[in-house]
């Protein structure tokens, strides 16, 4: 029996006569108290003066003891958020005067608030989040964004309960000294007003003294204090709109642009970087240097009021964000950890040392780009660049001729490859020289099985898993067909994957940030093989987690960027039982590109599928040819959809694909059986619950 049931049962067991007796006693007690308080003795000015004079005599006889007792009492009330602080301030004013009384009360109140903040930060965080989590999240976000300015406004205008302000500050990275002095200054005016009122009340000897100008002014100041504070806060906000600290998002495109825009009101962001796939933005690749890029951002950080940086961009963003965070002293993933993950050969060597059972053999291709392929390589073999992204040049080859053809590049292709790798190469040569050059291809023993992704983050060195997404390939290819969340991976395999991730990330010094681990699991052999570690968020999956679990990976990224623990973030209301990112591809280089939906078709898709998220990739013939050369296929669209279950999801995907006139991304032999489309799911909210 739970506590609530016991209380209900206990109340019900009381007889009607017992309840009537309790009510009569309670009513009688209240009437007695009311009559006693209204008696002439209580409101007698002479009696009040006698008590007050006795109080002043005790203070005069033991001034240090009285001041200490007043100080400790006020610390206790402030730390525990108990009522009575106003009465103590009035008493301090009458006993010690406006200046000494203000100093005693203000210092005590600030010390009490600081003790509460430290207790929440180091001892009571889980309990506080269970009690007030939904109310504290907004405060914590504003603290992270606005910092001392927001704390000052809350101290100046106490529209949020004292205890919640202290607790919310304990969830942030604000230093103890900053919290103390901002609180001290912010509460100065209110404390002085109350203490001064106590000084004036102490001078009342007759009823007429209550109407003295000094007393009336002191009482009026108490009444006007909230309005004056509100007016001052508005004036400050009006004249300093740029004072709000901002978050810098590097290479903010596609899923990131949508994901971070969901939190624009709470976490305003600025963007930097260029789009590798859009002309003329990608012309910046010709002169791009990571160190110069970071140096330029560091010089602008103070003027732009940036206080955090994040990126899910694999090619340049994750490393640049780590370097800038290190430079500015912001929370971020260690630079060496990002390098160790992105240098694929070095990552294989680390994995072999800490989790050999989850590794596959990897070695450098004994030939540079364009050189003859030596004899003696065992085929089939999986080939991929030591440093690359977007699965470029990563594929299985079955013969020496196929490998030779794959590694022969034209002058333009060599120029692109060199400029994609060179920014990373310069940093790795300086910061992780033992890893070796990244201007190479590497060979791996092919692994098989169903492919999955482990998404999670590390905070304060502790790894926390968020979920597992299944990657389904087009049959006979290494090209993704869809990503599905949640998946049916057995629990014991999940535990094994988390264990492998924990060992690897610890070995490379990955102590903070989001990560994504791609791996195979062979059901027949019960073998788990790591494909690679990505030291950043898998932004394409953020929408899937939001639909099914109410967890927004972009909100998690913002929390980590500001040094806050994402564990206690509130969740949005789920809108689907399963969700998928469907990837539409063409595998025929001679076929005409599929048509892109016009405005009417987009409107019709939104009407029939209000939860749909559509991405179109219209490319030139030259871009399509390069995609086939480097990827073996051409991606022309992505659609995100949710469903009540796997059958409903496929039925909705079939209907959406017919509407777009695109090929159905369910070409695998083990696809779920189709069903009838159920009623449309609700539109996905762009705002998580606060």
N, C-alpha and C positions, 0 to 999 in steps of 0.2 A: 504494500500500500504506500503510495507516495504522500508527500507532505500535504499537498493540496487536498487529497481525498480525506486524510485524517482530520484536517481542519473542517471540511464540510460535514463529515460525520459527527465531529464533536459538537458543532453548532446545532445540528439537527437533533441531537440527543437531549438537549435542554428542553424541559417542559415549558408549556406556555406560561405557567405561573412563575417559573424561575426567570424567564426572560422579562416578564412584567416587573418582577422585583428589582432586577438589575436596572431596568429603565427608570424606575422610580428613584432608586438610589443615585443614579447618574444625574437625573434632573434636579434632585434635591441638592446635590453637591454643587452643581452649576449655579443654582439660585443662591446658595449660601455664599459662594465666592463672589457673585455679582453684588449681593447686598453688602458684603464686607468691603469690597472695593469702592462701593458708592457711599460708604459711611463717611461722616464728616472728618473722622480721625485720619482717614487715608489721604484725603485731599487737603488736610489742614496745612497751610503754608508754614505755620510755626513748627509743627511736628517735622515737616520736611527740612526746615532750617536746622533743627536740633540734630537730626541724623547727619546732615551734611557737615555741620560744625564738628561733630564727633569724628567723621571721616577725615576732615582736614587736620584735626589734632593728631590722629594716628599717622597720617602722612608726614606731618611735621616732626613727630617723634622718631619715626623710622623711615626717613626719606629713601635711603638706598634699598631697604627691604621692600618698601612699597613700589618703587620703580621696577625692581626685579620681578615682583609678583605680577605687576601689571604687564610687563614685557612677556613673561612666560605664559600668562593667561592668553594674551593676544596671539602669541605664536601657536598655542594649542588650538584656539578657535580657527585661526587661518589654515593650519595644516589639515584639520579635520573638517573644514567647511561647516562649522557649527554657527548658529546664530548668536548674536550678542556683541559683535565687534563694534557696532555703533554706540552701544552703551559704554563700552570700555573707552572709546575715544572721547565721549562726553565727560567721563570721569577723569580721564587724563588731562583734559583741558581745565577742568575745575581745580585739579590738584597741582598741576605742574605748569600751567600757563600755556599759551599757544605754541611757543617755539619748542620748549622741552617736551611738551606733550606730543606734538607732531613728530618729533624725532623718535621718541620711544615707540609710538604706535606704528609709524611708517616702517621703521626698521623691523619691528616684530612681525608685522603683516607680510613684509617681503621675505623674511626668513621662513615663515610658515609656508608661504606659497612655494618657495624654492625646495623645501623639504618634501612637499607633496610631489613636485615635479620629479625630483630625484628618486623618490620611492616608486613612482610609476615607471620611470625609465629602467630601473635596475631590479625591481622586485615584483611589482604588481601589474605589469603590462597585460598578461593573459586575463587576469580577473577584471581589470578595467575595461578591456575590449569586450568581454562577455556582457558586462553591465551596460556600457554606454557606447558600444562600437559604432552603431549607426549614427549617433550624434557627434562622435569624435572625428569621423572620417573627413567631413567637410572642414572642420577646424584644423586638422592635421594637414590637409591639402593647402589651406590658406597660409598656415605657418610655413610650409615648405616653399610656397610661392612668394609670399610677401615678407616673411621673416620678421625682424624686429618691428617693422612698421605696423604690421597687423597686431602684434602683441601690445604695442603702445596704444593703438586705437581701442583695443578691448579693455585696457586698464583705464583709459581716459573715459570711455563710455561703457559701463558694465552691462551690456545687453546680453551677454552670455554668462551663466552662473560661474562664480569664482572657481569652484572645484573643477568644472569642465575645462576652463582655460588652462589651469595648472596641469591637468591630466593630458590634454592635447599637446602641450609643449613638451611633456615627457616622452611623447612618441616621436619627436623630431630630433634632428642633430643640433639644435640650437645649444650653444655652450651655456654652462651654468652661470658664468659671469654676465653674459649678454642678457639672459633671462632675469637675473637679479637686478641689474641697473636699469633695464627698461621698465621692469615692474615698479621699482623704487620711484623713478621719475614720473611714470604714468599715474601712480596713485597719490602723488604728492598733493595735488590740488584738492581732491576729495577728502583726504585725511585732514588737511589743514582746516577745511570748512567745518567738519564735524568737531574737531578739537576746539576751534575758536568758538563754536556754538556752546560747547561745555563751559568755556571760560566766561561767556556772557551769562549763562544760566546760573553760574555760581554767585553772581552778584545780585541776584533777586532777593530783596529783603521784604518787599511788599507787593501786593497785586499790581500796583501801578507800574512797578519796574518791568513787568512783562511787556509793557507797551513802550519801553524806551527805544529810541532809534537804533542803538547798538544791538539790542536783543532781536528786534524785528529784522534788522539787516542780516544777522547771522542765521536766523530761521529761514529767511527768504532765500539765502544762498543755498541752503540744503535743498529747498524745493526746486530751485532753478538749475542746480548742478547737472542733472541729466540732459536738460535742454541745451545748456551751454556746451557740454561735451559733444553732443550730437552735431551742433553747429560747427564746432571746431574741426571735427573729423571730416565733415563735408567740405569745409574750406580747404583742408589739407589735400583731400583727394582731388578737388577741382583744380588746384594749382600745381599738382604734381602727378599728372596722369602717367608719366613715364617712370614713376617711382616703383612700379611693380616689377619684381625680378622675373626673368623669363627663362624658359628652357630652350636650349639649342638642340635642334634635331638635324643631324647630318644626312644628306642625300635622301631627303624627305619626299618620296614619290609613292604612287600606287597605294598599296595597303597601308603604308605608314601615313600618308597624307589623310586618308579616311580615318584611320584609327586614332591618331593624335587630335584630329579635329573634333572628335567626340568629347574631348576634355578641354577645349579651347577656353571656356569660361573659367575653369578652375586652374588650368595650367597653360597660360598663353605661351606659344612657341614661336621661335624664329627658325628659319631654315638656311642651310648653307650646303654647297656642293652642287653637282650637276647631274643630269640624266644621261647615263651611258647610251641610252637607246633612242634619244631624240636629238635631231639636228635643229639648230646649230649648237645646242647645249653641249653635245658630246665632243665638239671641237676643242674644248678645254683639256681633253685628254692629252693633246700634243705637248702641253707645257706643264702638266700636273706633277707636283712634287708634294708628298705627304708632309714633310717637315715644314716647308714654306707655308702650306695650307694651315697647319696647326699654329704656326707662329703668327700668322695674320689673324686668326680667330682669337688667339690669346690677347693680342693687342686691342682687339675690339671688345673683349668680354666686359670690362668694367663700364665702358660707355654704354653698352647695350644692356647692362644689368643682367647678364646671364649668370645663373647660379648652378646650372647643371647641364649635362650634355648626354645625349643618347643617340643610338643609330642601330638599325637592323640591316644595314647595307653590308653585304658580305665582301665585296671587292675592296672597298676603301673605307667605308663608314665605321665599321666596328673598331678597326685599328686607329683611325683618326680620333674617334671618341675617347678611346682609352688613353691616347697620347695627350689629348687636351685636358682630360680629367686629371691626369697625373701632373701636368704642367700647372694647373690652376688649384690643385689641392681639393678637387671635387671627388665625390664617390664615383668609382668606376672600376671596370675590370682591369687588372694589372696588364701592362703592355706585353710583358713576357708571356703571359698566359694566352693572349690573343695570337701572338706569333707562333707559339707552340701548337695551337689548334689549327691555324691556317697553313702552316708548312706541313703538308700531308705526309711527307716521308718522315720528318721528325716526330710527328704524332704517332706514326706506326711504331717507331722505335720506343717511344715512351710507353705505348700500350703493350708492347711485347714485354717490357720490364715489369709492369704492374698487373696486367690481366692477359697473359698469353693465351688463355683459353678462348678469349673473345677476339683474337687478332688473326689476321691473315698475312702471309708473307708479302713483303714489299721491298723493292729495290729500284735503284735508278736504271733507266734505260741506258745502256752503254753506248749512246750516240746522241750528239746534240741535234738540234733542229736542222733538218735537211741533209744530215750525214747518212751514209749507207747503214742499213740495219744489219748488225752482225748475225752470224750464224749461231746456233746453239740455244736459242730461246725456245722454251717449251710452250706450245700453243694447245688450247686457247689461253689467252692472258687478258687481263683487264688493264687498260692503259688510261692514265689520266695525268694532267699536269701536277707538278708539285705545288703550285699555287694557281688556283683558278676559282671561278664561281659559275653558277648557273649551268652546271654540268657541261661546260664547254670542253670539247676534245676528250671527254670521258666516255669510253665505250669498250666493249669486248671485241677483240680481234682474234681471228682463227688461223691466220697464216702470216708468213713473212711478207708476202706481196701486199696483203691488206694493210699491214703495219707500215710498210714503206709508202704506200699511197696516202695513208693517213697523215704521215709526218712530212710530206712534201708541201711546202707552202710557197705561195707567190710573195712578191715583194710587199704588197699591201697587207697581206695577212701577217707576215713577219713583223711589219711595223706595228700593227694593232696588238699582237701578242706581246711584243717587247714593251710597249707603253702600258699595257694592262698589268704586267708583272713588275716592271722596274721600280715603281713607287714602293712596293712591298720589299723588293730586293734590297733597296738602300737601307731600310730600317732593320731588316733581319740581319744584314751583314754587320750592323753596328750593335744591335741589342741581343741577338741570338746567333753568333757566328758559328757555333758548333753544329747548327742545323744544315749548313751548306747552302749552295746556290738554289734559288727557286726557278731559274731559267732552264728547267729540264722537264722531261716526261718521266714518269715512274711506272713500273710494272707491278701488278698485284695478282696473286692467285685468285681466280674467280671464286666468288661465294654465291651460294644459292639460298633460296627460301623466300618467304614473304617479307616484304620490307616494311619497317615501322620507324616511327620517330618518337623519341622521348623528349618531351619539353619540360623544362624546369628552371630553377634559378638557385643561385647560391647567395646567401646573406649572412654576413659575419662568419664566413667559413662553413656554414651549415647548408647542405643540399636539400632542396625540397622539390619533389616531383609534382608537376601540374597535370600531366596526362600523356596518353599514347595515341598517336594518329597513325592509321595504316596508309601506306603508299601503294596504290595499285597501278601496275604497269600495263601499257598496251602489250598484248601477247607477242612474244618473240623480240621485244625491244627493251631498251633501257630508258624509255620515255614514259613519263608519268601520265596516267590517264585520269586518276582522281585521288584525292586525299579524303579519308573518311574518319570522322570522330563521333562517338567513341568506337573502339575496335574490340575484337574478341580475343585479344592476346591473353593467354592464361596468367593468373596472378603470380605463379611461381616464376614465370619468365620475366614479368614486370619487375619483381624483386631482384632478379639476377641482373637485369639491365641497369637498375638504379645503383646496384652495388658496383658494377663496372664503371659507370659514370662517376661515382663518388671516388673511386681509386684513381682514375685518370685525372680528373679535375684537381684533386689534391696534389697529384704528382707535378702538374704543370703550374701550380700556384694560383688556380682560378678560385679566388675568394669572394668575388662579388659579381653579380650580373646574371642575365638570362643566358641559357644555352639550349642547344638542340643537338641531340645525338641520333644519327641515322644508323640503323642496323638491320641485318637479316636475322630471321629465325627459321631454321630448318626443322619443321615439325617431325619428320621421320627420324632425324638424327638428334633431335633436341639440342641443336647447336646454335648459339648466338654469336654473330660475327659483326663487329663494328665496321660501319662504312666510313664515317668521319664524324668529328665533333665540330659544330659551328658555334663560335663564341658570341652568339647574339640571338635575339628572338627570331623565331620562324614567323615572320609577320603575316604570311599567307594563312596561317592557322589561327590567328587571333580571333577572327570572325567566327570560326567553328567553335572555339571554346566559349565565346560569348553567347552563342545561340543555345548551346546544350547545357553548359554549367553556369552561365552568368559570370564567368571570369574573363576579364578583358586584359589580354596580354599587354596592350599598350598602356593601360593604367598601371600594370605591374612594372613596366619599364620606367614609367615616370616616377613611381615610388622609389625604385632602386636608384635612379639617377639622382634623386634628392637625398639618398642615404636613409630611406625609411623602409621598414620591414613590410613587405606586401602580404604577410600571412593573415593580417586582420582586415584586409580590405573587404568592404561589403560586396555582395554578389547581386547582379541584376536578375530579374525574373527570367528563367529559361523560356524560350519560345519554340523549342524543337527537342525531340527525343534523339535525333541523329542529324548530322549535317555533313556536307561534303563540298569540296572545292573541285569542280569538274573542269578538266583541261581538254580543250578541243584542238586536235592536231591533224595535220595532213602529212601522209607518208609518200605521196606521189609528187616528185618535183616537176613532172610534166603537166599535172592537173592545174586547171585554173583556180586561183585562190577563192575560197568561199566568200560570199558576199557579206559585207558588214551591215548590221541592222540600221535602218534609217530611223528618223525621229518617231514616226508613227509606230514602228515595230518596237522600239524601246518603250514607248508609252503603253503599248499593248502588253508587253512582258511585265511591266510594273503593275498593270491593272490585274492581270491574271495571277501573278506571283508577287505579291507585295513584299515578300521577304527576300526576293532575288537580288543578288549583287552581280553586275555584269562588267566585264573588262573585255575590250576589243583591241586587237593588235594588227592594225593594217600596216603592211610593209611593202616596200618597193621590190621589184623582181631581184635586184641585187642583194637586198637584205634577206630575202627568202633563200636565194642560192647559198649565201653564207651560213644561214641556219642549217640547211641540209648538209653542208660541208662539215660544220662543227658539231651539230647535234643529231643529224640523221633524220630530222623531222622539222616541221614548221608549225609553231603554235599560233593559232589565230584567235583564240578566245578562251575566256574562263568565266564560269558561272558558279556562284555560291547559292546553294539551296538548303533548306532544312526539311525534315519530314518527321512524322510521328514515329515511324520505325523504318527499317531498311526497305520493306516493300513499298511503303508510301513514298520514300525518298526516290526510289527508282521510277515509280509511276510519274512523279512530278518532273523528274529529269527528262523522261521520255516526252512528256507534253511540252516542256520548255524547248527541248531540242527540235521538235517538229515545228514549233512556232518560229524559231530562228533559222530553220532549214540548215541545221548543222548536224554532223554525224554524231550518233549516240555514243557517249563515253562509257559504254557497258559492253565492250567487245570481248571481255575475258570469258573463258570457258566456265568459270565458277560464279558467274554473276547471280545475284539474287533474283528470284522469279518476280516478274512484273505483277503489279496489282492495279486496281482502279484508283485514280487520283482521288484523294479525300478532299474535304473542304480546304480552301487555302489557309495556310498558317498566317498568324498575325504578322504585320510588318515589323521588321527588326528595329527596335528602338536604338537611336544613336546616343542615348544617354543612359548610362547605368544608374541603378537606384543609388541614392546617396544616403 
